[in-house]
Amino acid sequence: MGVSGPIRVVVAKPGLDGHDRGAKVIARALRDAGMEVIYTGLHQTPEQIVDTAIQEDADAVGLSILSGAHNTLFARVLELLRERDAADIKVFGGGIIPEGDIAPLKEQGVAEIFTPGATTNEVVSWIREHVGPVAA
């Protein structure tokens, strides 16, 4: 099923990480690209993020994690989406994520990981290609 209307993306900062500049830059870039962005702010629990994604009828959830807790936080968000019959919401992420953790995260169901140095254009293009109407 394709997306009708603008792509809706929840951008979230799970856990205790207090640095949100990257998340805000991505949120603004997605908005500038015509997407609807719901930015949850700092210190969100996986439960709060999934609640927001479902309430907002999101097409994707972008998690920004710099704290080192990415393995736990991504797994919990994916688990909650499955439990709530919302596994069709694509989960992508970015931040300080060691190269060795990327393949296991993708095996769990994370659609894409953007590491430091990824451009906003790369993120926008990936979302359009994998979440937009052509992903039907």
Z-matrix of the N, CA and C atoms (Angstrom, degrees):
N
C 1 1.449
C 2 1.519 1 108.15
N 3 1.299 2 116.38 1 129.46
C 4 1.450 3 121.10 2 -178.02
C 5 1.513 4 111.40 3 -85.31
N 6 1.282 5 115.33 4 171.27
C 7 1.449 6 121.91 5 -179.98
C 8 1.522 7 107.51 6 -88.86
N 9 1.329 8 117.29 7 130.22
C 10 1.459 9 119.54 8 174.18
C 11 1.520 10 107.45 9 -104.19
N 12 1.312 11 116.07 10 134.03
C 13 1.455 12 119.86 11 -175.65
C 14 1.511 13 110.43 12 80.76
N 15 1.335 14 116.12 13 -169.43
C 16 1.463 15 119.16 14 -178.06
C 17 1.526 16 111.57 15 -64.80
N 18 1.311 17 115.75 16 147.82
C 19 1.459 18 120.92 17 174.61
C 20 1.525 19 107.37 18 -66.73
N 21 1.344 20 116.13 19 133.60
C 22 1.472 21 121.52 20 -179.21
C 23 1.530 22 108.85 21 -106.99
N 24 1.328 23 115.87 22 122.27
C 25 1.456 24 121.64 23 -176.56
C 26 1.523 25 110.18 24 -125.32
N 27 1.331 26 116.23 25 127.77
C 28 1.460 27 121.28 26 170.91
C 29 1.527 28 106.89 27 -91.90
N 30 1.330 29 117.17 28 124.69
C 31 1.462 30 122.47 29 175.79
C 32 1.524 31 106.15 30 -108.19
N 33 1.335 32 115.82 31 123.94
C 34 1.461 33 119.79 32 -171.93
C 35 1.521 34 112.06 33 -134.58
N 36 1.328 35 114.57 34 151.63
C 37 1.464 36 123.42 35 176.15
C 38 1.521 37 107.13 36 -116.76
N 39 1.334 38 117.66 37 90.09
C 40 1.469 39 118.67 38 -179.21
C 41 1.522 40 112.20 39 -77.27
N 42 1.309 41 114.87 40 156.94
C 43 1.459 42 119.63 41 172.25
C 44 1.516 43 113.07 42 80.55
N 45 1.317 44 114.97 43 -159.07
C 46 1.461 45 122.02 44 -169.90
C 47 1.519 46 114.23 45 -94.85
N 48 1.309 47 116.70 46 -1.13
C 49 1.453 48 121.97 47 -178.99
C 50 1.535 49 109.88 48 -61.28
N 51 1.313 50 117.28 49 127.05
C 52 1.455 51 120.42 50 -176.73
C 53 1.513 52 115.14 51 -101.52
N 54 1.323 53 118.46 52 9.06
C 55 1.464 54 121.21 53 -176.10
C 56 1.517 55 109.32 54 -103.46
N 57 1.328 56 116.90 55 115.34
C 58 1.456 57 118.34 56 -174.64
C 59 1.526 58 114.16 57 -120.79
N 60 1.325 59 118.22 58 11.02
C 61 1.457 60 119.14 59 -178.95
C 62 1.522 61 111.89 60 -58.75
N 63 1.337 62 117.45 61 -46.70
C 64 1.461 63 120.41 62 -179.41
C 65 1.515 64 112.28 63 -61.23
N 66 1.330 65 116.52 64 -42.30
C 67 1.464 66 120.36 65 179.36
C 68 1.526 67 110.57 66 -62.86
N 69 1.328 68 116.48 67 -40.10
C 70 1.461 69 120.06 68 179.76
C 71 1.527 70 111.03 69 -68.19
N 72 1.323 71 117.40 70 -38.56
C 73 1.467 72 121.15 71 177.75
C 74 1.531 73 109.73 72 -62.05
N 75 1.326 74 116.75 73 -45.02
C 76 1.469 75 120.55 74 179.04
C 77 1.524 76 110.30 75 -64.87
N 78 1.325 77 117.27 76 -45.14
C 79 1.470 78 120.27 77 179.70
C 80 1.526 79 110.48 78 -57.33
N 81 1.320 80 116.88 79 -44.74
C 82 1.471 81 120.35 80 -179.65
C 83 1.527 82 110.92 81 -65.70
N 84 1.326 83 117.56 82 -41.19
C 85 1.469 84 120.62 83 179.97
C 86 1.531 85 110.83 84 -63.60
N 87 1.333 86 116.94 85 -40.80
C 88 1.461 87 120.13 86 179.45
C 89 1.526 88 109.92 87 -66.51
N 90 1.326 89 116.92 88 -41.77
C 91 1.482 90 120.52 89 176.54
C 92 1.517 91 110.38 90 -60.52
N 93 1.338 92 115.93 91 -46.17
C 94 1.471 93 120.39 92 -179.55
C 95 1.521 94 111.19 93 -61.39
N 96 1.335 95 116.59 94 -26.03
C 97 1.467 96 121.67 95 179.81
C 98 1.531 97 111.45 96 -86.77
N 99 1.337 98 117.13 97 4.85
C 100 1.458 99 120.45 98 175.24
C 101 1.514 100 115.48 99 93.76
N 102 1.320 101 116.99 100 8.44
C 103 1.462 102 119.84 101 178.91
C 104 1.523 103 110.01 102 -89.44
N 105 1.321 104 116.05 103 155.54
C 106 1.458 105 120.52 104 172.58
C 107 1.515 106 106.68 105 -89.63
N 108 1.326 107 116.69 106 125.88
C 109 1.463 108 121.45 107 -175.52
C 110 1.523 109 109.24 108 -120.44
N 111 1.313 110 115.14 109 130.94
C 112 1.448 111 122.20 110 173.36
C 113 1.520 112 105.94 111 -112.29
N 114 1.340 113 116.88 112 109.54
C 115 1.463 114 120.40 113 179.66
C 116 1.520 115 107.97 114 -97.66
N 117 1.326 116 116.83 115 122.16
C 118 1.464 117 120.86 116 -172.59
C 119 1.517 118 113.69 117 -84.09
N 120 1.315 119 118.14 118 -14.61
C 121 1.459 120 119.68 119 -176.98
C 122 1.523 121 111.38 120 86.91
N 123 1.314 122 115.20 121 -174.11
C 124 1.466 123 122.08 122 -174.10
C 125 1.524 124 112.68 123 -79.77
N 126 1.317 125 114.50 124 160.85
C 127 1.472 126 124.26 125 167.67
C 128 1.530 127 113.83 126 59.17
N 129 1.310 128 116.42 127 44.53
C 130 1.461 129 120.71 128 179.18
C 131 1.527 130 110.12 129 -89.89
N 132 1.319 131 116.62 130 141.62
C 133 1.465 132 119.63 131 173.36
C 134 1.523 133 108.00 132 -82.91
N 135 1.335 134 117.34 133 157.42
C 136 1.464 135 118.96 134 174.67
C 137 1.537 136 111.53 135 -54.20
N 138 1.328 137 117.10 136 -37.69
C 139 1.466 138 120.75 137 179.76
C 140 1.521 139 111.02 138 -62.07
N 141 1.331 140 117.34 139 -43.90
C 142 1.466 141 121.23 140 179.00
C 143 1.529 142 110.71 141 -63.95
N 144 1.316 143 116.43 142 -40.44
C 145 1.464 144 120.88 143 -178.63
C 146 1.527 145 110.16 144 -64.65
N 147 1.320 146 117.36 145 -45.96
C 148 1.463 147 121.26 146 -179.52
C 149 1.531 148 110.03 147 -66.62
N 150 1.333 149 117.56 148 -41.22
C 151 1.470 150 120.20 149 175.73
C 152 1.524 151 110.50 150 -55.95
N 153 1.325 152 116.24 151 -47.51
C 154 1.467 153 120.83 152 -179.74
C 155 1.524 154 110.62 153 -61.79
N 156 1.328 155 117.18 154 -45.95
C 157 1.469 156 120.93 155 -178.40
C 158 1.530 157 111.11 156 -58.84
N 159 1.324 158 116.62 157 -42.19
C 160 1.463 159 120.38 158 -178.88
C 161 1.529 160 110.48 159 -72.60
N 162 1.316 161 117.31 160 -45.55
C 163 1.472 162 120.74 161 179.86
C 164 1.526 163 111.25 162 -61.14
N 165 1.321 164 117.21 163 -36.81
C 166 1.461 165 121.73 164 -176.67
C 167 1.529 166 112.22 165 -89.01
N 168 1.334 167 117.45 166 2.16
C 169 1.466 168 122.07 167 -179.46
C 170 1.533 169 110.33 168 53.69
N 171 1.325 170 114.99 169 47.27
C 172 1.468 171 121.08 170 -176.10
C 173 1.527 172 111.12 171 -70.66
N 174 1.317 173 114.70 172 149.66
C 175 1.463 174 122.04 173 173.43
C 176 1.521 175 110.85 174 -91.86
N 177 1.335 176 116.29 175 -24.48
C 178 1.461 177 120.83 176 -177.76
C 179 1.525 178 109.52 177 -153.03
N 180 1.341 179 114.10 178 156.21
C 181 1.458 180 121.87 179 174.29
C 182 1.526 181 106.98 180 -124.95
N 183 1.327 182 115.73 181 126.06
C 184 1.455 183 121.05 182 175.45
C 185 1.516 184 109.12 183 -107.84
N 186 1.327 185 116.36 184 121.46
C 187 1.458 186 121.54 185 -179.67
C 188 1.517 187 109.42 186 -105.67
N 189 1.312 188 116.65 187 130.31
C 190 1.457 189 121.93 188 176.45
C 191 1.516 190 107.79 189 -109.48
N 192 1.342 191 115.52 190 116.91
C 193 1.462 192 119.91 191 -175.20
C 194 1.520 193 110.21 192 -132.12
N 195 1.331 194 115.13 193 120.82
C 196 1.468 195 121.10 194 177.47
C 197 1.519 196 111.15 195 -116.25
N 198 1.326 197 117.16 196 -3.08
C 199 1.465 198 121.68 197 -168.32
C 200 1.521 199 114.55 198 -85.37
N 201 1.332 200 117.58 199 -10.88
C 202 1.459 201 119.83 200 -175.73
C 203 1.511 202 113.55 201 91.22
N 204 1.326 203 117.95 202 -2.98
C 205 1.472 204 121.64 203 -178.57
C 206 1.531 205 111.84 204 -95.80
N 207 1.333 206 116.79 205 21.95
C 208 1.461 207 120.48 206 -173.46
C 209 1.526 208 113.16 207 -60.92
N 210 1.331 209 118.01 208 -40.82
C 211 1.469 210 119.28 209 -177.38
C 212 1.531 211 111.07 210 -59.33
N 213 1.319 212 116.42 211 -46.65
C 214 1.460 213 121.35 212 -179.05
C 215 1.527 214 111.21 213 -68.50
N 216 1.329 215 117.00 214 -46.64
C 217 1.463 216 120.70 215 -173.65
C 218 1.527 217 112.13 216 -69.62
N 219 1.329 218 118.08 217 -43.66
C 220 1.465 219 119.70 218 177.21
C 221 1.524 220 110.45 219 -61.27
N 222 1.332 221 116.42 220 -45.47
C 223 1.470 222 120.59 221 -178.11
C 224 1.521 223 110.66 222 -59.42
N 225 1.312 224 117.20 223 -42.28
C 226 1.467 225 120.88 224 -178.40
C 227 1.531 226 111.27 225 -67.29
N 228 1.320 227 118.31 226 -42.63
C 229 1.470 228 120.97 227 178.19
C 230 1.531 229 109.75 228 -61.38
N 231 1.323 230 117.03 229 -45.54
C 232 1.472 231 120.50 230 179.27
C 233 1.529 232 111.15 231 -61.97
N 234 1.327 233 115.99 232 -43.25
C 235 1.468 234 121.22 233 -179.94
C 236 1.534 235 110.64 234 -61.01
N 237 1.330 236 116.88 235 -45.41
C 238 1.467 237 121.27 236 -179.36
C 239 1.526 238 111.47 237 -65.96
N 240 1.328 239 117.27 238 -38.81
C 241 1.466 240 119.56 239 177.24
C 242 1.527 241 110.54 240 -62.27
N 243 1.330 242 116.47 241 -42.60
C 244 1.478 243 119.76 242 178.04
C 245 1.527 244 110.58 243 -63.04
N 246 1.331 245 117.06 244 -44.53
C 247 1.461 246 121.65 245 -179.28
C 248 1.522 247 111.53 246 -60.35
N 249 1.318 248 116.96 247 -31.99
C 250 1.468 249 121.63 248 -175.60
C 251 1.525 250 111.56 249 -98.77
N 252 1.334 251 116.94 250 18.18
C 253 1.474 252 121.85 251 179.82
C 254 1.525 253 112.17 252 54.54
N 255 1.308 254 116.12 253 39.61
C 256 1.460 255 121.13 254 -179.26
C 257 1.523 256 110.56 255 -125.90
N 258 1.328 257 116.48 256 28.57
C 259 1.463 258 120.24 257 -177.76
C 260 1.528 259 112.12 258 -68.22
N 261 1.337 260 117.29 259 -8.97
C 262 1.462 261 120.10 260 176.57
C 263 1.531 262 111.83 261 -75.93
N 264 1.328 263 117.37 262 -12.27
C 265 1.465 264 120.84 263 175.46
C 266 1.524 265 107.50 264 -76.70
N 267 1.325 266 116.33 265 117.71
C 268 1.466 267 120.68 266 -177.80
C 269 1.531 268 110.08 267 -73.70
N 270 1.324 269 115.94 268 138.53
C 271 1.460 270 121.78 269 178.45
C 272 1.525 271 108.14 270 -112.88
N 273 1.339 272 115.28 271 125.74
C 274 1.464 273 120.12 272 174.14
C 275 1.520 274 107.37 273 -130.04
N 276 1.315 275 115.66 274 165.48
C 277 1.450 276 117.19 275 -176.25
C 278 1.505 277 112.75 276 -151.96
N 279 1.316 278 112.99 277 169.59
C 280 1.445 279 119.43 278 177.73
C 281 1.511 280 109.58 279 -156.09
N 282 1.308 281 113.91 280 165.67
C 283 1.451 282 119.68 281 178.10
C 284 1.509 283 110.86 282 133.06
N 285 1.319 284 114.33 283 -154.90
C 286 1.459 285 120.64 284 -178.86
C 287 1.527 286 107.38 285 -88.32
N 288 1.322 287 115.30 286 92.59
C 289 1.456 288 120.75 287 -177.60
C 290 1.527 289 107.47 288 -127.04
N 291 1.327 290 117.28 289 116.44
C 292 1.473 291 119.84 290 -177.18
C 293 1.530 292 111.38 291 -59.34
N 294 1.322 293 114.10 292 143.83
C 295 1.471 294 121.01 293 -179.16
C 296 1.531 295 111.60 294 -50.27
N 297 1.335 296 116.77 295 -40.29
C 298 1.462 297 120.66 296 -177.38
C 299 1.516 298 114.23 297 -68.30
N 300 1.324 299 117.84 298 -15.25
C 301 1.472 300 121.03 299 179.66
C 302 1.520 301 112.59 300 -92.39
N 303 1.332 302 117.67 301 -14.29
C 304 1.469 303 120.17 302 -173.12
C 305 1.524 304 112.10 303 -66.66
N 306 1.332 305 118.38 304 -49.09
C 307 1.478 306 119.74 305 -179.11
C 308 1.526 307 111.94 306 -60.65
N 309 1.344 308 119.87 307 -46.39
C 310 1.466 309 119.01 308 177.04
C 311 1.529 310 113.21 309 -59.99
N 312 1.332 311 117.97 310 -37.39
C 313 1.463 312 120.65 311 178.16
C 314 1.534 313 110.24 312 -63.87
N 315 1.322 314 115.99 313 -41.93
C 316 1.472 315 119.49 314 179.13
C 317 1.524 316 110.53 315 -65.98
N 318 1.335 317 117.12 316 -36.74
C 319 1.468 318 120.25 317 177.61
C 320 1.525 319 111.03 318 -63.01
N 321 1.339 320 117.07 319 -32.06
C 322 1.466 321 121.16 320 178.39
C 323 1.522 322 112.25 321 -74.15
N 324 1.342 323 116.81 322 -19.80
C 325 1.452 324 119.01 323 179.26
C 326 1.511 325 115.83 324 127.01
N 327 1.342 326 117.87 325 1.28
C 328 1.461 327 119.58 326 175.20
C 329 1.530 328 106.88 327 -70.84
N 330 1.328 329 116.24 328 125.46
C 331 1.463 330 120.09 329 -173.16
C 332 1.525 331 112.83 330 -71.58
N 333 1.328 332 117.49 331 -36.94
C 334 1.469 333 120.63 332 -179.59
C 335 1.518 334 109.48 333 -159.12
N 336 1.327 335 114.98 334 151.15
C 337 1.465 336 122.43 335 175.86
C 338 1.525 337 107.55 336 -125.31
N 339 1.322 338 115.61 337 129.40
C 340 1.460 339 121.37 338 176.45
C 341 1.527 340 107.91 339 -110.07
N 342 1.322 341 116.11 340 123.01
C 343 1.456 342 120.48 341 -178.03
C 344 1.529 343 109.06 342 -95.72
N 345 1.336 344 117.25 343 167.58
C 346 1.467 345 119.20 344 179.06
C 347 1.525 346 110.06 345 -53.23
N 348 1.295 347 115.72 346 137.17
C 349 1.463 348 120.37 347 -177.43
C 350 1.513 349 112.08 348 104.63
N 351 1.341 350 117.71 349 -19.06
C 352 1.461 351 120.00 350 175.28
C 353 1.528 352 107.88 351 -64.25
N 354 1.320 353 116.58 352 140.15
C 355 1.458 354 119.43 353 -179.19
C 356 1.529 355 110.19 354 -89.04
N 357 1.319 356 115.05 355 158.77
C 358 1.462 357 118.90 356 176.34
C 359 1.525 358 110.08 357 -62.01
N 360 1.334 359 117.10 358 -33.47
C 361 1.472 360 119.77 359 177.64
C 362 1.520 361 111.49 360 -62.21
N 363 1.334 362 116.80 361 -38.57
C 364 1.474 363 119.81 362 178.01
C 365 1.527 364 110.35 363 -62.11
N 366 1.324 365 116.86 364 -42.46
C 367 1.463 366 120.92 365 -178.64
C 368 1.526 367 110.13 366 -66.33
N 369 1.338 368 116.89 367 -46.88
C 370 1.464 369 121.22 368 179.09
C 371 1.523 370 110.21 369 -59.43
N 372 1.316 371 117.02 370 -46.59
C 373 1.475 372 120.91 371 -179.30
C 374 1.518 373 111.13 372 -61.83
N 375 1.331 374 116.59 373 -43.30
C 376 1.465 375 119.74 374 -179.73
C 377 1.528 376 110.19 375 -61.80
N 378 1.322 377 117.10 376 -45.38
C 379 1.472 378 119.74 377 -179.44
C 380 1.526 379 110.09 378 -62.87
N 381 1.318 380 117.37 379 -45.97
C 382 1.473 381 119.25 380 178.77
C 383 1.516 382 111.30 381 -58.00
N 384 1.319 383 116.70 382 -40.40
C 385 1.468 384 120.84 383 -176.74
C 386 1.527 385 112.49 384 -74.29
N 387 1.342 386 117.63 385 -37.88
C 388 1.455 387 120.24 386 -172.01
C 389 1.518 388 114.99 387 -104.89
N 390 1.324 389 117.39 388 -13.56
C 391 1.463 390 120.24 389 -176.98
C 392 1.526 391 110.68 390 -119.65
N 393 1.324 392 117.04 391 -25.51
C 394 1.455 393 120.74 392 -173.92
C 395 1.519 394 113.64 393 -69.81
N 396 1.334 395 116.97 394 -175.66
C 397 1.464 396 123.29 395 -175.45
C 398 1.520 397 113.63 396 -54.77
N 399 1.345 398 118.87 397 -29.90
C 400 1.462 399 120.11 398 -179.18
C 401 1.522 400 112.10 399 -72.65
N 402 1.334 401 117.17 400 -10.18
C 403 1.465 402 119.84 401 -179.63
C 404 1.523 403 110.88 402 -83.94
N 405 1.328 404 117.16 403 15.43
C 406 1.472 405 121.04 404 -176.49
C 407 1.518 406 111.93 405 -65.54
